[in-house]
Amino acid sequence: MLIGEVAQSFGLTKEAIRHYVDLGLLKPTPKQAGTRVYNEFSDTDRERLKWIILGKSLGFTLSEIEHYLTLFMDGKLPKEKSSAMFREKLEEVDQKIQDLQGIRDRLAEKLRTNYS
């Protein structure tokens, strides 16, 4: 598949796909067509892209995704390590929720005391 086809099939922009290529998360194969060179995305690239999208939807940074993606795709991510990774991310999310709840409480108090 070419970049436009991959982008469309995953609901992403070409720029997002190029960004993942620039970061080394995807490794398309250059393909010569006349005087132009196109990137051909393999089934492996598309599988990696599925995991990138999943990782982002779970709150992982691209740096974190890069670290774990290669291990996962190579079959070298033990269950214990993936469990620890998800546990750590869950703790981060819980902390963010607490922080946001504190901000919400302070805003609500400010409204009650100053603007009622």
VENCOR-V210113 format. One record per backbone hydrogen bond with DSSP energy under -1.0 kcal/mol. NH is the residue of the N-H (numbers start at 1). CO is the residue of the C=O. Records with the same first field share a line. If there is no record, write none. Layout:
BEGIN
NH->CO + CO
END
This chain:
BEGIN
6->2
7->3
8->4
9->5
10->6
12->7
17->13
18->14
19->15
20->16
21->17
22->18
23->19
24->21
25->20
26->20
29->40
31->38
33->36
36->33
38->31
40->29
41->1
46->42
47->43
48->44
49->45
50->46
51->47
52->48
53->49
54->50
55->51
56->52
57->53
58->54
59->56
60->55
65->61
66->62
67->63
68->64
69->65
70->66
72->68
73->69
74->70
75->72
76->71
82->78
83->79
84->80
85->81
86->82
87->83
88->84
89->85
90->86
91->87
92->88
93->89
94->90
95->91
96->92
97->93
98->94
99->95
100->96
101->97
102->98
103->99
104->100
105->101
106->102
107->103
108->104
109->105
110->106
111->107
112->108
113->109
114->110
115->111
END
